[in-house]
């Protein structure tokens, strides 16, 4: 589930969560249990769902630390 290019990856980790308990946080900053819940119950449709699934895979594989420098302020 790798993005087609680096820009899509950077876009996904910097996407702001638009709803819920963690609204306003960047997807890479979401707690892993929240992403595990989505994985078990279904990701939203569309681009946001694909981005959440990607961030879930990033965290599952321990790559979060490597990508933190790419977060925009």
Secondary structure as the mmCIF struct_conf table of DSSP 4:
data_model
#
loop_
_struct_conf.conf_type_id
_struct_conf.id
_struct_conf.beg_label_comp_id
_struct_conf.beg_label_asym_id
_struct_conf.beg_label_seq_id
_struct_conf.end_label_comp_id
_struct_conf.end_label_asym_id
_struct_conf.end_label_seq_id
BEND BEND1 UNK A 4 UNK A 5
HELX_RH_AL_P HELX_RH_AL_P1 UNK A 6 UNK A 14
HELX_LH_PP_P HELX_LH_PP_P1 UNK A 15 UNK A 15
STRN STRN1 UNK A 16 UNK A 16
HELX_LH_PP_P HELX_LH_PP_P2 UNK A 17 UNK A 17
BEND BEND2 UNK A 19 UNK A 20
TURN_TY1_P TURN_TY1_P1 UNK A 21 UNK A 24
BEND BEND3 UNK A 25 UNK A 25
STRN STRN2 UNK A 26 UNK A 26
HELX_RH_3T_P HELX_RH_3T_P1 UNK A 27 UNK A 29
BEND BEND4 UNK A 30 UNK A 30
HELX_RH_AL_P HELX_RH_AL_P2 UNK A 32 UNK A 41
HELX_LH_PP_P HELX_LH_PP_P3 UNK A 43 UNK A 44
BEND BEND5 UNK A 45 UNK A 45
HELX_RH_AL_P HELX_RH_AL_P3 UNK A 46 UNK A 60
TURN_TY1_P TURN_TY1_P2 UNK A 61 UNK A 62
HELX_RH_AL_P HELX_RH_AL_P4 UNK A 64 UNK A 67
HELX_RH_3T_P HELX_RH_3T_P2 UNK A 68 UNK A 70
#
